[in-house]
Amino acid sequence: MHLSDNDQDADGLRRTAPAERPPAQQISAQSRLHVPAVDPGMDHLDALEAQSIYIFREAFARLKKLALLWSLGKDSNVMIWLARKAFFGRVPFPAMHVDTGKKFPEMYEFRDRYGKEWELDLKIEPCPPLETIDPTLPPAARSAARKTEGLKLALAKYGFDGLIAGIRRDEEATRAKERVFSPRGTEGGWDVRDQPPEFWDQFNASPPPGAHLRIHPILHWTEADIWAYTRRENIPIIPLYLTRNGLRYRSLGDADITNPVPSTASNIEEILIELDGTKVPERSGRALDHETEDAFERLRVAGYL
C-alpha cells in the first residue's frame, strides 16, 4: 500500500482511492475477507501495513464501541498513521491518552500539536494517585499500575468493548504470548492460559457481557519495522528518540521511571544502523523491567498494556 508520490494527499498520507459505495459499507465488507496473498510487488513494509489495516477494519466492522490507546510513543504514532490510512484519512473512533501526569514535556507538546493536526477525537483520562495502588508492588511497577487503574476507570466511564493498543511481540517476553484480538475479563484482567487460537486470521471478536477486547494491529511488527516505516512515511517523532549529549530514549514512559541509553543516533537512518548491531533490549531504559522477575507479568494479568 505504499503508493507513488502523486497519490499522496496534502495531509501526508498515501492511500488508494475509495470505491464508489460509501466508505462505511466498503470497510464492513472488506474487513470480513481474508487478507489476499502478498503481491509480488509489495515489499516487507507494504505487507506489514496491509495486515495492520486489515486488523483495523476487522475490529471496526465487528465491535460496537472502539477506542485507540495513544501513549504518544513511536508505536502508537505509527498505529494512528495506519488507522488514518485504513479509514480514508480520519480516525473514526476516539484516541484516548490515559495520562499519569508524569510524561516528558516533549510528549505533551507532541500530543497537543498532533491531536489537532490529525483531527483526533482526543480523550485525556486521569490516573488515580499512587496511594491507592497495591503497596506490595515494586516502586516502578506500582507507579506504572496507576495507568492500569486509570484505564479501568475510563472503561467504566465510556463502556468501550474494544481497545486498540500498540504493543509488539518482540518488545517483552510476556507480550510475545498475546493474541491480535485478546479477550479481557470484566475487571480488565488477562489470562495467559485462556487465549483463543487465531488460525488463518480468523479472530474471536465477541467479548462476554461487561468484558472487552484488546486489539493489537502492530503485534507482528518489530522495533526496526516501526522505525523503517516511520522513515518511509515521514511520520513525526518526538525528539527524545534522537541523541542528545550521547544519550537517547528507545522507549518512552513516565519521566521518573524511564532512562536514556547511550547512543550517537541523530536520525532514523542511524537508529536503524544502531539497532542492527545491538543486543541491548529495547526496554532497557525502563525501570519496571529491572525489578522483580514477575512484576511485569503481575501488571499484565491485572490489565496493564
Secondary structure, 3 states (H helix, E strand, C coil): CCCCHHHECCCCCECCCCCCCCHHHHHHHHCCCCCCCCCCCCCHHHHHHHHHHHHHHHHHHHCCCEEEECCCCHHHHHHHHHHHHHCCCCCCCCEEEEECCCCCHHHHHHHHHHHHHCCCCEEEEECCCHHHCCCCCCHHHHHHHHHHHHHHHHHHHHCCCEEECCCCHHHCCCHHHCCCEEEECCCCCCCCCCCCCCHHHCCCCCCCCCCEEEECCCCCCCHHHHHHHHHHHCCCCCHHHCCECCEECCCCCCHHHECCEECCCCCHHHHHHHHHHCCCCHHHHEHHHHCCCCHHHHHHHHCCC
